[in-house]
Amino acid sequence: MDDWSTVRYYQNALEANYARCLIEAEGIPVFLKDEHIISTNPMWATTLGGIKLQVPTARKSEAEELIRSRENEPFEDPEEGSSPTCASCGSHDLEGPFTTLRTKRGWLGYLVGVLAFSYPMNYDRVYQCRVCQARTPLS
């Protein structure tokens, strides 16, 4: 069996499968380690280190370049036909969207979820500016 190397870590299966499809389209074999267990119980994502996107070691640099090239493409909102802007500096150079708990509502939902032994549902979706590193809520 070939040696496999981890290229990226993802907190949810949707983002991991997007990257998997991108890499598989170029003919590179891909394995998503811990995908099913994290999809079954998302609270384990942090404990297990996320979903690991793995490729054969010999093709790791090629896969990293594919993902990096896609991450650096400017984001365009298909509904509005334009890219969102940073609320702090006005730049269009944003990455994401990401899920975050960095709001009072997010942390309160997390606390209630932990105390009630359920999955916290109050994640906020944000973009992060590559220029000033500010986070802009997904509108």
Beta strands, then each sheet from edge to edge (+ up, - down):
strand 1: 4-10
strand 2: 31-33
strand 3: 51-56
strand 4: 94-100
strand 5: 124-129
strand 6: 135-137
sheet 1: 1+ 3- 2+
sheet 2: 4+ 5- 6+
end
